[in-house]
Amino acid sequence: MKLMDIVVPGAIVPKLASADRDEVVAELVDALVAAGAAEPDLRDTLIEQVLEREKKGSTGFGRGVAVPHVKHKNLTRMAAAIGLSPQGVDFNALDKQPVYSVFLLLSPEDQPEHHLEAMEVIFSNLSKDTFRRFLRQGETAEDVVTLLEEADTQRLSG
């Protein structure tokens, strides 16, 4: 599995409007709905489920990144949105630092193995300093797509 198998190019938000965690989650779910990756009637439920998951334990893993995620029975395919925050978002991250890059992953409930594989692909890239730095510097959705494609190519060759 590659990043470009998961990330919906139309759901990349290079400059998040919000600096509030809950609003960022809503903004990224809205981006996925607008890109056709989730049905509009699921919007509120998905936001609610992601925020419920955040209450159990933050997905702000430190180093300026967060990966909120949720599985839902009415989703037919896995899809991720990426949001970049120039000012940083308080995600209650483990290292208590602001989050600048957010991957929001939606997965069908009946595909737990694909969900785990997607999380592994996302984390293996986010664990690289260079990837995080270039991601944070992305100015446009095209910049982010180029980075993801390069990361996918390096992963396959390396």
Secondary structure as the mmCIF struct_conf table of DSSP 4:
data_model
#
loop_
_struct_conf.conf_type_id
_struct_conf.id
_struct_conf.beg_label_comp_id
_struct_conf.beg_label_asym_id
_struct_conf.beg_label_seq_id
_struct_conf.end_label_comp_id
_struct_conf.end_label_asym_id
_struct_conf.end_label_seq_id
HELX_RH_AL_P HELX_RH_AL_P1 LEU A 3 ILE A 6
STRN STRN1 VAL A 7 VAL A 13
BEND BEND1 PRO A 14 LYS A 15
BEND BEND2 ALA A 17 ALA A 17
STRN STRN2 ASP A 20 ASP A 20
HELX_RH_AL_P HELX_RH_AL_P2 ARG A 21 ALA A 34
TURN_TY1_P TURN_TY1_P1 ALA A 35 GLY A 36
BEND BEND3 ALA A 37 ALA A 38
HELX_RH_3T_P HELX_RH_3T_P1 PRO A 40 LEU A 42
HELX_RH_AL_P HELX_RH_AL_P3 ARG A 43 LYS A 56
BEND BEND4 GLY A 57 GLY A 57
STRN STRN3 GLY A 60 GLY A 62
TURN_TY1_P TURN_TY1_P2 ARG A 63 GLY A 64
STRN STRN4 VAL A 65 ALA A 66
STRN STRN5 HIS A 69 HIS A 72
TURN_TY1_P TURN_TY1_P3 LYS A 73 ASN A 74
BEND BEND5 ARG A 77 ARG A 77
STRN STRN6 ALA A 79 VAL A 89
STRN STRN7 ASP A 90 ASP A 90
TURN_TY1_P TURN_TY1_P4 LEU A 94 ASP A 95
BEND BEND6 LYS A 96 LYS A 96
HELX_LH_PP_P HELX_LH_PP_P1 GLN A 97 PRO A 98
STRN STRN8 VAL A 99 PRO A 108
TURN_TY1_P TURN_TY1_P5 GLU A 109 ASP A 110
HELX_RH_AL_P HELX_RH_AL_P4 PRO A 112 LEU A 126
TURN_TY1_P TURN_TY1_P6 SER A 127 SER A 127
BEND BEND7 LYS A 128 LYS A 128
HELX_RH_AL_P HELX_RH_AL_P5 ASP A 129 GLN A 137
BEND BEND8 THR A 140 THR A 140
HELX_RH_AL_P HELX_RH_AL_P6 ALA A 141 SER A 157
#
